[in-house]
Amino acid sequence: MTREERIRAAIAGRETDRVPVAAWMHLSEHDQDPISLAEAEVELTEKYDFDYIKMMPFGLYSTQDFGNQVKIYCDPYKEPIVQKFAIDSPAGYDSIRAISALQGTYGKQVEFARELAKRRMEGTPIIQTIFSPFSTLKKLAGDRLLTDMKEYPRSVHHALAAITATTMDFVGYNIDAGVDGFFFATQNAVKTMMTEEEFNEFGVFYDLAVINSYAKKTWFNPIHMHGEDVYFEKLKDYPVNCLNWHDRHTWPSLKEARRLTDKCLMAG
């Protein structure tokens, strides 16, 4: 089987010649330059004969164009960090506006997708990493968001709507660049962070708006449920075709998950 055939079969629940395998990590010495990062990801993939490439833009890429001040080290052992949050008062949410995802740091990740599509070995699927709107907003505001969403919900919804529109714009440019799907990372769908009612209000609506913008246009679309004690039973029903979570650290185990869903399980 080719790499693409193997993954398509796994997603469809058909027999494969072996389990599809890939691994990824932040390549902080390369991730500020689209060409260098594309070359490094292809090199890593071919060195270990991985079946697909999970694209690894730096974790704050979705925040810089909205005003986060980011300290960048370009060091393999130091990922970029937030020096100053874009939102430091309730009024900050109202200042967030939808922007073109073909400019600035977003635009660099579109260029990364274009370069990777040119350089990948034929038949190697690539999936772009995108973040849930709430995850991006949390990186823009820090922990104050968890209080502000209770005290200033209208303003928080305003910011979430702008981030959602920008993310959907980013999705479209990546599809044009040739990606095969999206790795949708939700980092805040955690029961210890939000009640189910809060997650329904500030998470689910915006998550589904983003995912539905590509679900029928791309074929390899995992969701990553970051953290422990996640809303697995709710997230498993999102319109994605692979489920990824910290199965070695939190419920459910792979065996338990298989009883809850027939979707492809991306473990590790």
Buried (B, 14 or more C-beta within 10 A) or exposed (E): BEBBBBBBBBBEEEEBEEEBEBEBEBBBBBBBBBBBBBBBBBEBBEEEEBBBBBBBBBBBBBBBBBBBEBEBEEEEEEBBEBEEBBBEEBEBBBBBEBBEBEEBBBBBBBBBBBBBBEBBEEEBBBBBBBBBBBBBBBBBBEEBBBEBBEEBBEBBBBBBBBBBBBBBBBBBBBBEBEBBBBBBBBBBBBBEBBEEEBBEBBBBBBBBBBBEBBBEEBBBBBBBBBBEEBBBEBBBEBEBBBBBBBBEEBEBEEEEBEEEBEBBBBEE
